[in-house]
């Protein structure tokens, strides 16, 4: 129920941002989805009841999905905003010292966000079909840059601890909510490029790099800044 509340807030902000463009002729809508190669700048420190684990995060595959609104300023420039449900996070696979025992930790830290990117987009144009011909489907290529605002909806650390404890095999699955370790918001810088194919209905493909410009770690145990980073690959449709 709480995540639905956050989603409604994100939708309201998204459509409020675009309300001035509703009656514009040069307005496009669309939807998109893709995968994220997500990582952290900085280490992750998990603090339990009576122990602390200093963990080295690895790259992890996540996903994003949502919709977009594009306002075409000229034939080649436009402003695009999106509303995405996105997951970020990292993976761990390493030995840890826990209560004087060496165990193997395999786990995931997952952060979910409602994300609103806004960016300036520059693209090529379709070849001119001539005065007497209708436009034919073709490719256009684009580059873009801007920023995004993301609001956190969940933060979870889960996985398996295994090893040998006092001569016996040990394996235990764990799942902990780590909401208080991370800030509620994340502001990021975006740069990307892609292509589209079609005329009225266009298939889209783009690749973007996103990096936090603010520290997302709110836990006082974090000695250094922690920032989200990801490379995303999207496919979608614009009309």
FIKOLZA-1660 file (N, C-alpha, C; in steps of 0.1 Angstrom, whole numbers, plus 5000, padded with zeros to 4 digits):
% residues 239
   i   px   py   pz ch aa at
   1 5008 4988 5000  A  X  N
   1 5000 5000 5000  A  X CA
   1 5009 5013 5000  A  X  C
   2 5020 5012 5007  A  X  N
   2 5029 5024 5008  A  X CA
   2 5035 5026 4995  A  X  C
   3 5039 5016 4987  A  X  N
   3 5045 5018 4974  A  X CA
   3 5035 5024 4964  A  X  C
   4 5022 5020 4965  A  X  N
   4 5011 5026 4957  A  X CA
   4 5010 5041 4960  A  X  C
   5 5011 5044 4972  A  X  N
   5 5011 5059 4976  A  X CA
   5 5022 5066 4969  A  X  C
   6 5034 5061 4970  A  X  N
   6 5046 5067 4964  A  X CA
   6 5044 5068 4948  A  X  C
   7 5038 5058 4943  A  X  N
   7 5036 5058 4928  A  X CA
   7 5026 5069 4924  A  X  C
   8 5016 5071 4932  A  X  N
   8 5006 5081 4929  A  X CA
   8 5013 5095 4930  A  X  C
   9 5021 5097 4940  A  X  N
   9 5029 5109 4941  A  X CA
   9 5037 5112 4929  A  X  C
  10 5044 5101 4924  A  X  N
  10 5053 5103 4912  A  X CA
  10 5045 5106 4900  A  X  C
  11 5033 5099 4898  A  X  N
  11 5024 5102 4887  A  X CA
  11 5020 5116 4887  A  X  C
  12 5016 5121 4898  A  X  N
  12 5011 5135 4899  A  X CA
  12 5022 5145 4895  A  X  C
  13 5034 5143 4900  A  X  N
  13 5045 5152 4897  A  X CA
  13 5048 5151 4882  A  X  C
  14 5048 5139 4876  A  X  N
  14 5051 5137 4862  A  X CA
  14 5041 5144 4853  A  X  C
  15 5028 5143 4856  A  X  N
  15 5018 5149 4847  A  X CA
  15 5017 5164 4850  A  X  C
  16 5020 5168 4862  A  X  N
  16 5020 5183 4865  A  X CA
  16 5031 5189 4857  A  X  C
  17 5043 5183 4856  A  X  N
  17 5054 5188 4848  A  X CA
  17 5050 5190 4834  A  X  C
  18 5042 5181 4828  A  X  N
  18 5039 5182 4814  A  X CA
  18 5025 5189 4811  A  X  C
  19 5019 5194 4821  A  X  N
  19 5005 5200 4819  A  X CA
  19 5005 5211 4808  A  X  C
  20 5016 5219 4808  A  X  N
  20 5016 5230 4798  A  X CA
  20 5017 5225 4784  A  X  C
  21 5020 5212 4782  A  X  N
  21 5023 5208 4768  A  X CA
  21 5011 5200 4763  A  X  C
  22 5000 5198 4771  A  X  N
  22 4989 5189 4767  A  X CA
  22 4983 5193 4753  A  X  C
  23 4982 5206 4751  A  X  N
  23 4975 5210 4739  A  X CA
  23 4985 5213 4727  A  X  C
  24 4997 5210 4729  A  X  N
  24 5007 5213 4719  A  X CA
  24 5006 5202 4707  A  X  C
  25 5008 5207 4695  A  X  N
  25 5008 5198 4684  A  X CA
  25 5020 5189 4684  A  X  C
  26 5032 5194 4689  A  X  N
  26 5044 5186 4688  A  X CA
  26 5046 5178 4700  A  X  C
  27 5036 5170 4704  A  X  N
  27 5037 5162 4717  A  X CA
  27 5037 5147 4713  A  X  C
  28 5046 5140 4718  A  X  N
  28 5047 5125 4717  A  X CA
  28 5046 5118 4730  A  X  C
  29 5040 5107 4730  A  X  N
  29 5039 5098 4742  A  X CA
  29 5046 5085 4738  A  X  C
  30 5049 5077 4748  A  X  N
  30 5055 5064 4746  A  X CA
  30 5057 5056 4759  A  X  C
  31 5062 5044 4757  A  X  N
  31 5065 5036 4768  A  X CA
  31 5078 5029 4765  A  X  C
  32 5085 5024 4776  A  X  N
  32 5098 5018 4774  A  X CA
  32 5101 5009 4786  A  X  C
  33 5110 5000 4784  A  X  N
  33 5115 4991 4795  A  X CA
  33 5129 4987 4791  A  X  C
  34 5136 4983 4801  A  X  N
  34 5150 4979 4799  A  X CA
  34 5157 4973 4811  A  X  C
  35 5170 4970 4809  A  X  N
  35 5178 4965 4820  A  X CA
  35 5189 4974 4824  A  X  C
  36 5192 4974 4837  A  X  N
  36 5203 4982 4843  A  X CA
  36 5214 4974 4847  A  X  C
  37 5226 4978 4843  A  X  N
  37 5239 4973 4850  A  X CA
  37 5242 4982 4861  A  X  C
  38 5239 4978 4873  A  X  N
  38 5239 4988 4885  A  X CA
  38 5251 4985 4893  A  X  C
  39 5257 4996 4899  A  X  N
  39 5268 4994 4908  A  X CA
  39 5268 5006 4918  A  X  C
  40 5277 5005 4928  A  X  N
  40 5279 5016 4937  A  X CA
  40 5293 5022 4935  A  X  C
  41 5294 5035 4937  A  X  N
  41 5306 5042 4939  A  X CA
  41 5308 5043 4954  A  X  C
  42 5318 5035 4960  A  X  N
  42 5319 5034 4974  A  X CA
  42 5316 5021 4979  A  X  C
  43 5320 5017 4991  A  X  N
  43 5317 5004 4998  A  X CA
  43 5304 5005 5005  A  X  C
  44 5299 4993 5009  A  X  N
  44 5287 4992 5017  A  X CA
  44 5290 4986 5030  A  X  C
  45 5285 4993 5041  A  X  N
  45 5287 4988 5054  A  X CA
  45 5273 4985 5060  A  X  C
  46 5271 4972 5063  A  X  N
  46 5259 4968 5070  A  X CA
  46 5261 4966 5085  A  X  C
  47 5252 4973 5093  A  X  N
  47 5253 4973 5107  A  X CA
  47 5242 4965 5113  A  X  C
  48 5245 4953 5119  A  X  N
  48 5234 4945 5126  A  X CA
  48 5233 4949 5140  A  X  C
  49 5227 4939 5148  A  X  N
  49 5225 4942 5162  A  X CA
  49 5238 4943 5170  A  X  C
  50 5247 4935 5167  A  X  N
  50 5260 4935 5175  A  X CA
  50 5272 4932 5166  A  X  C
  51 5271 4935 5153  A  X  N
  51 5282 4933 5144  A  X CA
  51 5281 4943 5132  A  X  C
  52 5292 4944 5125  A  X  N
  52 5293 4953 5113  A  X CA
  52 5300 4946 5102  A  X  C
  53 5295 4946 5090  A  X  N
  53 5301 4940 5079  A  X CA
  53 5305 4951 5069  A  X  C
  54 5318 4951 5065  A  X  N
  54 5323 4960 5055  A  X CA
  54 5323 4952 5042  A  X  C
  55 5314 4955 5032  A  X  N
  55 5313 4947 5021  A  X CA
  55 5317 4954 5008  A  X  C
  56 5322 4946 4999  A  X  N
  56 5327 4952 4986  A  X CA
  56 5316 4948 4975  A  X  C
  57 5309 4958 4970  A  X  N
  57 5298 4955 4961  A  X CA
  57 5302 4952 4947  A  X  C
  58 5295 4943 4940  A  X  N
  58 5298 4939 4927  A  X CA
  58 5286 4944 4918  A  X  C
  59 5289 4944 4905  A  X  N
  59 5279 4948 4895  A  X CA
  59 5267 4939 4896  A  X  C
  60 5255 4944 4893  A  X  N
  60 5243 4936 4894  A  X CA
  60 5233 4940 4883  A  X  C
  61 5225 4931 4878  A  X  N
  61 5216 4933 4867  A  X CA
  61 5202 4937 4874  A  X  C
  62 5196 4948 4870  A  X  N
  62 5183 4952 4875  A  X CA
  62 5174 4956 4863  A  X  C
  63 5163 4963 4866  A  X  N
  63 5154 4967 4854  A  X CA
  63 5147 4980 4857  A  X  C
  64 5142 4986 4846  A  X  N
  64 5134 4998 4847  A  X CA
  64 5123 4997 4837  A  X  C
  65 5111 5003 4839  A  X  N
  65 5100 5003 4830  A  X CA
  65 5091 5015 4833  A  X  C
  66 5084 5020 4823  A  X  N
  66 5075 5032 4825  A  X CA
  66 5071 5038 4812  A  X  C
  67 5068 5051 4813  A  X  N
  67 5063 5059 4802  A  X CA
  67 5071 5072 4800  A  X  C
  68 5068 5078 4788  A  X  N
  68 5075 5091 4785  A  X CA
  68 5066 5100 4778  A  X  C
  69 5070 5113 4779  A  X  N
  69 5063 5124 4772  A  X CA
  69 5074 5132 4766  A  X  C
  70 5073 5136 4753  A  X  N
  70 5083 5143 4746  A  X CA
  70 5077 5156 4739  A  X  C
  71 5083 5167 4742  A  X  N
  71 5078 5180 4736  A  X CA
  71 5089 5184 4726  A  X  C
  72 5085 5185 4713  A  X  N
  72 5094 5188 4702  A  X CA
  72 5095 5203 4701  A  X  C
  73 5106 5208 4704  A  X  N
  73 5108 5223 4703  A  X CA
  73 5111 5227 4689  A  X  C
  74 5119 5220 4682  A  X  N
  74 5122 5221 4667  A  X CA
  74 5121 5208 4661  A  X  C
  75 5125 5207 4648  A  X  N
  75 5125 5194 4642  A  X CA
  75 5136 5185 4647  A  X  C
  76 5146 5190 4653  A  X  N
  76 5158 5182 4658  A  X CA
  76 5160 5183 4673  A  X  C
  77 5153 5192 4680  A  X  N
  77 5155 5193 4694  A  X CA
  77 5142 5191 4702  A  X  C
  78 5143 5185 4713  A  X  N
  78 5131 5182 4721  A  X CA
  78 5135 5181 4736  A  X  C
  79 5125 5182 4744  A  X  N
  79 5126 5179 4759  A  X CA
  79 5118 5167 4762  A  X  C
  80 5124 5158 4768  A  X  N
  80 5117 5145 4771  A  X CA
  80 5117 5143 4787  A  X  C
  81 5106 5139 4792  A  X  N
  81 5105 5135 4806  A  X CA
  81 5099 5121 4807  A  X  C
  82 5102 5114 4817  A  X  N
  82 5098 5100 4818  A  X CA
  82 5094 5097 4833  A  X  C
  83 5085 5087 4834  A  X  N
  83 5082 5082 4847  A  X CA
  83 5085 5068 4847  A  X  C
  84 5095 5064 4856  A  X  N
  84 5100 5050 4856  A  X CA
  84 5099 5044 4869  A  X  C
  85 5095 5031 4870  A  X  N
  85 5098 5023 4882  A  X CA
  85 5111 5016 4879  A  X  C
  86 5120 5019 4888  A  X  N
  86 5134 5014 4885  A  X CA
  86 5140 5007 4898  A  X  C
  87 5148 4997 4895  A  X  N
  87 5155 4990 4906  A  X CA
  87 5170 4992 4904  A  X  C
  88 5177 4995 4915  A  X  N
  88 5191 4996 4915  A  X CA
  88 5197 4987 4926  A  X  C
  89 5210 4986 4927  A  X  N
  89 5215 4978 4937  A  X CA
  89 5228 4971 4933  A  X  C
  90 5233 4963 4942  A  X  N
  90 5246 4956 4940  A  X CA
  90 5245 4942 4945  A  X  C
  91 5255 4934 4942  A  X  N
  91 5255 4920 4946  A  X CA
  91 5268 4918 4954  A  X  C
  92 5268 4908 4963  A  X  N
  92 5280 4905 4971  A  X CA
  92 5282 4890 4970  A  X  C
  93 5295 4886 4970  A  X  N
  93 5299 4872 4971  A  X CA
  93 5313 4872 4977  A  X  C
  94 5314 4871 4990  A  X  N
  94 5327 4872 4996  A  X CA
  94 5327 4866 5010  A  X  C
  95 5339 4863 5016  A  X  N
  95 5340 4858 5029  A  X CA
  95 5339 4870 5039  A  X  C
  96 5332 4867 5050  A  X  N
  96 5330 4877 5061  A  X CA
  96 5333 4871 5074  A  X  C
  97 5338 4879 5083  A  X  N
  97 5340 4875 5097  A  X CA
  97 5328 4879 5105  A  X  C
  98 5321 4869 5111  A  X  N
  98 5309 4872 5118  A  X CA
  98 5310 4864 5131  A  X  C
  99 5311 4872 5142  A  X  N
  99 5311 4866 5156  A  X CA
  99 5323 4855 5157  A  X  C
 100 5334 4860 5152  A  X  N
 100 5346 4851 5152  A  X CA
 100 5346 4839 5144  A  X  C
 101 5336 4839 5134  A  X  N
 101 5335 4828 5124  A  X CA
 101 5337 4834 5110  A  X  C
 102 5344 4826 5102  A  X  N
 102 5345 4830 5088  A  X CA
 102 5334 4823 5080  A  X  C
 103 5325 4831 5073  A  X  N
 103 5314 4826 5066  A  X CA
 103 5314 4832 5052  A  X  C
 104 5307 4825 5043  A  X  N
 104 5305 4830 5029  A  X CA
 104 5292 4837 5028  A  X  C
 105 5292 4850 5023  A  X  N
 105 5280 4857 5021  A  X CA
 105 5278 4859 5006  A  X  C
 106 5266 4854 5002  A  X  N
 106 5261 4857 4989  A  X CA
 106 5248 4864 4990  A  X  C
 107 5247 4876 4985  A  X  N
 107 5235 4884 4988  A  X CA
 107 5233 4895 4978  A  X  C
 108 5222 4902 4979  A  X  N
 108 5218 4913 4971  A  X CA
 108 5213 4925 4980  A  X  C
 109 5218 4937 4976  A  X  N
 109 5212 4949 4981  A  X CA
 109 5203 4955 4970  A  X  C
 110 5190 4956 4972  A  X  N
 110 5181 4961 4962  A  X CA
 110 5175 4974 4967  A  X  C
 111 5176 4985 4959  A  X  N
 111 5169 4998 4961  A  X CA
 111 5159 5000 4950  A  X  C
 112 5147 5003 4953  A  X  N
 112 5137 5006 4943  A  X CA
 112 5133 5020 4944  A  X  C
 113 5130 5026 4932  A  X  N
 113 5127 5041 4931  A  X CA
 113 5116 5043 4921  A  X  C
 114 5109 5054 4924  A  X  N
 114 5101 5060 4913  A  X CA
 114 5110 5072 4908  A  X  C
 115 5114 5071 4895  A  X  N
 115 5124 5079 4889  A  X CA
 115 5118 5088 4878  A  X  C
 116 5121 5101 4878  A  X  N
 116 5116 5111 4868  A  X CA
 116 5128 5117 4862  A  X  C
 117 5133 5112 4850  A  X  N
 117 5143 5118 4842  A  X CA
 117 5138 5129 4834  A  X  C
 118 5145 5140 4832  A  X  N
 118 5142 5151 4823  A  X CA
 118 5154 5155 4816  A  X  C
 119 5154 5155 4802  A  X  N
 119 5166 5158 4795  A  X CA
 119 5163 5165 4782  A  X  C
 120 5174 5171 4776  A  X  N
 120 5173 5178 4763  A  X CA
 120 5179 5168 4753  A  X  C
 121 5171 5166 4742  A  X  N
 121 5174 5156 4732  A  X CA
 121 5176 5162 4719  A  X  C
 122 5187 5158 4712  A  X  N
 122 5190 5163 4698  A  X CA
 122 5190 5151 4689  A  X  C
 123 5183 5152 4678  A  X  N
 123 5183 5140 4668  A  X CA
 123 5184 5145 4654  A  X  C
 124 5187 5135 4646  A  X  N
 124 5187 5137 4631  A  X CA
 124 5173 5137 4626  A  X  C
 125 5171 5140 4613  A  X  N
 125 5158 5139 4607  A  X CA
 125 5157 5129 4597  A  X  C
 126 5144 5124 4594  A  X  N
 126 5142 5115 4583  A  X CA
 126 5146 5121 4570  A  X  C
 127 5150 5114 4560  A  X  N
 127 5153 5119 4547  A  X CA
 127 5140 5125 4541  A  X  C
 128 5142 5136 4534  A  X  N
 128 5130 5143 4527  A  X CA
 128 5125 5135 4516  A  X  C
 129 5112 5130 4517  A  X  N
 129 5106 5122 4507  A  X CA
 129 5102 5129 4494  A  X  C
 130 5103 5143 4494  A  X  N
 130 5099 5150 4483  A  X CA
 130 5084 5155 4484  A  X  C
 131 5080 5164 4475  A  X  N
 131 5068 5171 4477  A  X CA
 131 5056 5161 4475  A  X  C
 132 5057 5151 4466  A  X  N
 132 5045 5143 4462  A  X CA
 132 5045 5129 4469  A  X  C
 133 5054 5127 4478  A  X  N
 133 5055 5114 4484  A  X CA
 133 5053 5115 4500  A  X  C
 134 5047 5104 4505  A  X  N
 134 5045 5103 4520  A  X CA
 134 5059 5099 4526  A  X  C
 135 5061 5103 4538  A  X  N
 135 5074 5098 4545  A  X CA
 135 5074 5083 4546  A  X  C
 136 5086 5078 4543  A  X  N
 136 5088 5063 4545  A  X CA
 136 5095 5061 4558  A  X  C
 137 5092 5049 4564  A  X  N
 137 5099 5046 4576  A  X CA
 137 5114 5046 4575  A  X  C
 138 5121 5052 4585  A  X  N
 138 5136 5053 4584  A  X CA
 138 5141 5054 4598  A  X  C
 139 5155 5055 4599  A  X  N
 139 5162 5057 4611  A  X CA
 139 5165 5071 4614  A  X  C
 140 5164 5075 4627  A  X  N
 140 5169 5087 4632  A  X CA
 140 5178 5084 4644  A  X  C
 141 5188 5092 4646  A  X  N
 141 5197 5090 4657  A  X CA
 141 5197 5102 4666  A  X  C
 142 5200 5099 4679  A  X  N
 142 5198 5110 4689  A  X CA
 142 5209 5109 4700  A  X  C
 143 5212 5120 4706  A  X  N
 143 5220 5121 4718  A  X CA
 143 5212 5130 4728  A  X  C
 144 5214 5128 4741  A  X  N
 144 5207 5136 4751  A  X CA
 144 5215 5136 4764  A  X  C
 145 5211 5147 4772  A  X  N
 145 5217 5148 4785  A  X CA
 145 5208 5156 4794  A  X  C
 146 5209 5154 4807  A  X  N
 146 5200 5160 4816  A  X CA
 146 5201 5155 4830  A  X  C
 147 5191 5154 4838  A  X  N
 147 5191 5149 4851  A  X CA
 147 5179 5142 4855  A  X  C
 148 5179 5136 4867  A  X  N
 148 5167 5128 4871  A  X CA
 148 5166 5130 4886  A  X  C
 149 5153 5129 4890  A  X  N
 149 5150 5128 4905  A  X CA
 149 5144 5115 4907  A  X  C
 150 5148 5108 4918  A  X  N
 150 5143 5095 4921  A  X CA
 150 5139 5095 4936  A  X  C
 151 5127 5089 4939  A  X  N
 151 5122 5088 4952  A  X CA
 151 5122 5073 4956  A  X  C
 152 5129 5070 4967  A  X  N
 152 5130 5056 4972  A  X CA
 152 5117 5050 4977  A  X  C
 153 5114 5038 4972  A  X  N
 153 5102 5031 4977  A  X CA
 153 5105 5018 4985  A  X  C
 154 5117 5013 4984  A  X  N
 154 5121 5002 4992  A  X CA
 154 5136 5000 4992  A  X  C
 155 5141 4994 5003  A  X  N
 155 5156 4991 5004  A  X CA
 155 5157 4978 5012  A  X  C
 156 5163 4968 5005  A  X  N
 156 5163 4955 5011  A  X CA
 156 5177 4948 5009  A  X  C
 157 5182 4942 5020  A  X  N
 157 5194 4934 5019  A  X CA
 157 5191 4920 5022  A  X  C
 158 5193 4911 5013  A  X  N
 158 5190 4897 5015  A  X CA
 158 5200 4888 5008  A  X  C
 159 5200 4875 5013  A  X  N
 159 5210 4866 5007  A  X CA
 159 5211 4853 5016  A  X  C
 160 5223 4847 5015  A  X  N
 160 5225 4834 5022  A  X CA
 160 5239 4835 5029  A  X  C
 161 5240 4832 5042  A  X  N
 161 5252 4830 5049  A  X CA
 161 5255 4815 5050  A  X  C
 162 5267 4810 5046  A  X  N
 162 5270 4796 5047  A  X CA
 162 5284 4794 5051  A  X  C
 163 5287 4782 5056  A  X  N
 163 5301 4779 5060  A  X CA
 163 5301 4768 5070  A  X  C
 164 5312 4768 5078  A  X  N
 164 5313 4758 5089  A  X CA
 164 5314 4765 5102  A  X  C
 165 5305 4761 5111  A  X  N
 165 5305 4767 5125  A  X CA
 165 5306 4756 5135  A  X  C
 166 5317 4756 5143  A  X  N
 166 5320 4746 5153  A  X CA
 166 5320 4732 5147  A  X  C
 167 5325 4731 5135  A  X  N
 167 5326 4718 5129  A  X CA
 167 5314 4713 5122  A  X  C
 168 5303 4721 5122  A  X  N
 168 5291 4717 5115  A  X CA
 168 5288 4726 5103  A  X  C
 169 5283 4721 5093  A  X  N
 169 5279 4729 5081  A  X CA
 169 5267 4738 5085  A  X  C
 170 5268 4750 5081  A  X  N
 170 5258 4761 5084  A  X CA
 170 5254 4768 5072  A  X  C
 171 5241 4770 5070  A  X  N
 171 5235 4778 5059  A  X CA
 171 5222 4784 5064  A  X  C
 172 5221 4797 5062  A  X  N
 172 5209 4804 5067  A  X CA
 172 5206 4816 5057  A  X  C
 173 5193 4816 5053  A  X  N
 173 5189 4827 5045  A  X CA
 173 5185 4839 5053  A  X  C
 174 5188 4851 5049  A  X  N
 174 5184 4863 5057  A  X CA
 174 5178 4873 5047  A  X  C
 175 5170 4882 5053  A  X  N
 175 5163 4893 5046  A  X CA
 175 5161 4904 5056  A  X  C
 176 5167 4916 5053  A  X  N
 176 5167 4927 5063  A  X CA
 176 5163 4940 5055  A  X  C
 177 5154 4948 5061  A  X  N
 177 5150 4960 5055  A  X CA
 177 5161 4971 5060  A  X  C
 178 5167 4978 5050  A  X  N
 178 5178 4987 5054  A  X CA
 178 5173 5002 5049  A  X  C
 179 5161 5005 5051  A  X  N
 179 5155 5017 5047  A  X CA
 179 5163 5029 5053  A  X  C
 180 5166 5029 5066  A  X  N
 180 5173 5040 5072  A  X CA
 180 5187 5042 5068  A  X  C
 181 5193 5033 5061  A  X  N
 181 5207 5035 5057  A  X CA
 181 5209 5043 5045  A  X  C
 182 5198 5046 5038  A  X  N
 182 5198 5054 5025  A  X CA
 182 5189 5065 5025  A  X  C
 183 5192 5076 5018  A  X  N
 183 5184 5088 5017  A  X CA
 183 5171 5085 5010  A  X  C
 184 5161 5092 5012  A  X  N
 184 5148 5090 5005  A  X CA
 184 5149 5094 4990  A  X  C
 185 5158 5103 4987  A  X  N
 185 5159 5108 4973  A  X CA
 185 5172 5106 4967  A  X  C
 186 5173 5106 4954  A  X  N
 186 5185 5105 4947  A  X CA
 186 5185 5114 4934  A  X  C
 187 5194 5124 4933  A  X  N
 187 5195 5133 4922  A  X CA
 187 5207 5128 4913  A  X  C
 188 5205 5127 4900  A  X  N
 188 5215 5120 4892  A  X CA
 188 5217 5128 4879  A  X  C
 189 5228 5126 4873  A  X  N
 189 5232 5132 4860  A  X CA
 189 5230 5121 4849  A  X  C
 190 5225 5124 4838  A  X  N
 190 5222 5115 4827  A  X CA
 190 5229 5119 4814  A  X  C
 191 5235 5110 4807  A  X  N
 191 5239 5112 4793  A  X CA
 191 5236 5099 4785  A  X  C
 192 5232 5100 4773  A  X  N
 192 5228 5089 4765  A  X CA
 192 5227 5091 4750  A  X  C
 193 5225 5080 4743  A  X  N
 193 5223 5081 4728  A  X CA
 193 5215 5069 4724  A  X  C
 194 5209 5070 4712  A  X  N
 194 5201 5060 4707  A  X CA
 194 5196 5062 4693  A  X  C
 195 5186 5054 4689  A  X  N
 195 5180 5056 4675  A  X CA
 195 5165 5052 4676  A  X  C
 196 5158 5057 4666  A  X  N
 196 5144 5053 4664  A  X CA
 196 5142 5049 4650  A  X  C
 197 5131 5041 4648  A  X  N
 197 5128 5036 4634  A  X CA
 197 5113 5037 4632  A  X  C
 198 5109 5043 4621  A  X  N
 198 5095 5044 4618  A  X CA
 198 5091 5058 4614  A  X  C
 199 5078 5062 4614  A  X  N
 199 5073 5075 4611  A  X CA
 199 5064 5080 4622  A  X  C
 200 5051 5075 4621  A  X  N
 200 5042 5079 4631  A  X CA
 200 5043 5071 4644  A  X  C
 201 5045 5058 4642  A  X  N
 201 5048 5049 4653  A  X CA
 201 5062 5045 4652  A  X  C
 202 5070 5048 4662  A  X  N
 202 5085 5046 4661  A  X CA
 202 5090 5036 4672  A  X  C
 203 5098 5026 4667  A  X  N
 203 5105 5018 4677  A  X CA
 203 5117 5025 4682  A  X  C
 204 5120 5025 4695  A  X  N
 204 5131 5032 4701  A  X CA
 204 5141 5023 4707  A  X  C
 205 5153 5027 4707  A  X  N
 205 5164 5020 4714  A  X CA
 205 5174 5030 4719  A  X  C
 206 5177 5029 4732  A  X  N
 206 5187 5039 4736  A  X CA
 206 5195 5033 4748  A  X  C
 207 5207 5038 4750  A  X  N
 207 5216 5035 4760  A  X CA
 207 5220 5047 4768  A  X  C
 208 5219 5046 4782  A  X  N
 208 5223 5058 4790  A  X CA
 208 5231 5054 4802  A  X  C
 209 5239 5064 4806  A  X  N
 209 5247 5063 4818  A  X CA
 209 5241 5073 4828  A  X  C
 210 5239 5068 4840  A  X  N
 210 5233 5076 4851  A  X CA
 210 5242 5075 4863  A  X  C
 211 5245 5086 4870  A  X  N
 211 5254 5086 4881  A  X CA
 211 5248 5096 4892  A  X  C
 212 5247 5092 4904  A  X  N
 212 5242 5101 4915  A  X CA
 212 5252 5113 4916  A  X  C
 213 5246 5125 4918  A  X  N
 213 5254 5137 4921  A  X CA
 213 5253 5140 4936  A  X  C
 214 5246 5133 4944  A  X  N
 214 5245 5135 4958  A  X CA
 214 5248 5121 4965  A  X  C
 215 5252 5122 4977  A  X  N
 215 5255 5110 4986  A  X CA
 215 5241 5104 4989  A  X  C
 216 5240 5091 4987  A  X  N
 216 5227 5084 4990  A  X CA
 216 5228 5077 5003  A  X  C
 217 5239 5077 5010  A  X  N
 217 5241 5070 5022  A  X CA
 217 5237 5079 5034  A  X  C
 218 5227 5075 5042  A  X  N
 218 5223 5084 5053  A  X CA
 218 5228 5078 5067  A  X  C
 219 5233 5066 5066  A  X  N
 219 5238 5059 5079  A  X CA
 219 5251 5065 5083  A  X  C
 220 5252 5069 5096  A  X  N
 220 5265 5075 5101  A  X CA
 220 5277 5066 5100  A  X  C
 221 5274 5053 5099  A  X  N
 221 5285 5043 5098  A  X CA
 221 5293 5044 5085  A  X  C
 222 5286 5050 5074  A  X  N
 222 5293 5051 5061  A  X CA
 222 5304 5061 5062  A  X  C
 223 5317 5057 5060  A  X  N
 223 5328 5067 5062  A  X CA
 223 5329 5076 5049  A  X  C
 224 5325 5071 5038  A  X  N
 224 5326 5078 5025  A  X CA
 224 5313 5080 5018  A  X  C
 225 5313 5088 5008  A  X  N
 225 5301 5090 5000  A  X CA
 225 5297 5076 4993  A  X  C
 226 5284 5074 4992  A  X  N
 226 5279 5062 4984  A  X CA
 226 5270 5068 4974  A  X  C
 227 5273 5064 4961  A  X  N
 227 5265 5069 4950  A  X CA
 227 5261 5058 4941  A  X  C
 228 5248 5059 4936  A  X  N
 228 5243 5049 4926  A  X CA
 228 5250 5052 4912  A  X  C
 229 5253 5042 4905  A  X  N
 229 5257 5043 4891  A  X CA
 229 5250 5032 4883  A  X  C
 230 5247 5035 4871  A  X  N
 230 5241 5024 4863  A  X CA
 230 5243 5027 4848  A  X  C
 231 5243 5017 4840  A  X  N
 231 5242 5018 4825  A  X CA
 231 5230 5011 4822  A  X  C
 232 5221 5018 4815  A  X  N
 232 5207 5012 4812  A  X CA
 232 5206 5011 4796  A  X  C
 233 5199 5000 4792  A  X  N
 233 5196 4998 4778  A  X CA
 233 5181 4996 4778  A  X  C
 234 5175 5005 4769  A  X  N
 234 5160 5006 4768  A  X CA
 234 5155 5003 4754  A  X  C
 235 5144 4996 4753  A  X  N
 235 5136 4995 4741  A  X CA
 235 5122 5000 4744  A  X  C
 236 5115 5005 4733  A  X  N
 236 5102 5010 4736  A  X CA
 236 5095 5014 4723  A  X  C
 237 5084 5022 4725  A  X  N
 237 5076 5027 4713  A  X CA
 237 5072 5041 4716  A  X  C
 238 5073 5049 4706  A  X  N
 238 5068 5063 4706  A  X CA
 238 5058 5066 4696  A  X  C
 239 5048 5074 4699  A  X  N
 239 5037 5077 4689  A  X CA
 239 5032 5091 4691  A  X  C
% end
